[in-house]
Structure formats: C-alpha cells, structure tokens
Amino acid sequence: MAWVDEGCDEVRFDGRVVVVTGGGRGLGREYAVFLAARGAQVLVNTTSSAAEGAAYGIKVNAVAPVAATRMSLEAVRDDERTTALLTDLFPARHVAPVVALLAHESAPCTGQLLHAAGRRTARIFLGATEGVVWTEDPTPEMVRDGFPRIRDTGAFRTPGSVSESMGFSFARLGAGLGTPSALDLTTPAARE
C-alpha cells in the first residue's frame, strides 16, 4: 500500500465490490479496512479465519446485508422508486435475525457468507469452473480465445479451501502430486 503513503489516500472506491482473501489479519485485513473506509463493498474470505477458530470452538461467518439504513437511503436519495423499494422490501429488521443466529454459539455453520436481503436469506459461495488445461505455455491470445471455456459455469466445483482447489489442479495437470478432494465437489453437469 505504498501508493497510499505517497498521498493518494483520497482515492475512492464507491460502487466497487472487492473480494479480499486473508482479510482476518495482516495485509488482507489492512486492505479490507482501507477499501471499506473509501467506499468499496468488501467481501472478506472467511474460510481461513473459520479454520483457525475451529480449534478453539470459534465460528466465523459473514453477512452481506441489504437493508434500508440511513447510509443506503442516502446513496439513493435522488431516486424515488429505488428509495421506495428499499424501504418497503428491505427493512433492517430482516437482517437482524441472520446476524443473531450467526453470532450465537449454536450457529449451524462456520466459514460461510450469507446474503440477508429482505425476507430472503441465501448462501453466497465462490466456485471454480473446470477451466482450460493448455497443451503448451499459454499466451494472452490463447487465454482470450479460451475465455468462453474459462468462464463456462455449466460445470464447476466448490472447493472448501485453496488446498482442495490446488489438489484438483495438480490432478488435472497430471502432476501426480495430488488428487481431487475425496469429497465429490462437482455439480451434476460436471459429473456427466
């Protein structure tokens, strides 16, 4: 973050969504706090913190709330329709039960991100597509031309950790250094 120390701390990230891995400590946390303070909506990867806390009975989860708060209403103050929708469909009282459950010792999960938006609560997860295994060293042009296959979500995996994802990569590359997780992490389309 040297560029911040050089007088660029007035930079704003309003309207941007940033995924920060390792946001529980160190540089990841520093970046998450910096970005959030400058308007970014920050999604912190909670899985590493959850894994560390598990040994101590600590559960770590995150909530992506959508609610009619003073701050959110201020952001849409010039749009009457959005203000009305936000006020009618997303009262803050609908977020509170999700936060209360996740903060309670009986929370049924750890390392999860829940979307609390009005009367809808859902799990948000990251997935990895099957991607492309190149037969030669890739060039930017190859990556560009392979982008439809790289982005294809018809078949994807939801690895529980970077280690599981790396094991799958080793197996796909024929390295023999790892195998895909013993868990079947594939979607039905990927199994066909």
Buried (B, 14 or more C-beta within 10 A) or exposed (E): EEEBEEEEEEEEBEEEEBEBBBBBEEEBBBBBBBBBEBBBEBBBBBBBBBBEBEEEEEBBBBBBBBBBBEEBBEBBEEEEEBBEBBEEBBBBEBBEEBBEBBEEEEBEEBBBBBBBBBEEBEEEEEEBBBBBEEEEEEEEEBEEEBEEEEEBEEBBBBBBEEEBBEBBBBBBEEEEEBEBBEEEBBBEEBEE
